[in-house]
Amino acid sequence: GENGLPMFRYYLPDLVHLNTAGYAVWAEALRKTPALLA
C-alpha cells in the first residue's frame, strides 16, 4: 500500500483476508498488469 504499509481498509479485521473492496482493487490491478501473470 501507500508508504509500504498495508491498506487496512481493504482487509477484514484479521488483517489477512481481503474484504470485498480489497478483492475488487486486486482484481483490477491484475487486469491492468497482465505482465505479472507471464
FENHU-V333594 format. One line per field, one symbol per residue. phi: phi as a letter, one per 40 degrees, with the letter a starting at -180 (. if undefined). psi: psi as a letter, one per 40 degrees, with the letter a starting at -180 (. if undefined). burial: + if it has 16 or more other C-alpha atoms within 10 Angstrom, else -. A space follows every 10 residues. Layout:
# FENHU-V333594
phi->???
psi->???
burial->???
This chain:
# FENHU-V333594
phi->.cfgbdcdcc bcdcgbcccd cccccccccc ccbccccc
psi->ahfeiigdee iideedhiad dddddddddd degddde.
burial->---------+ +------+-- -+-------- --------
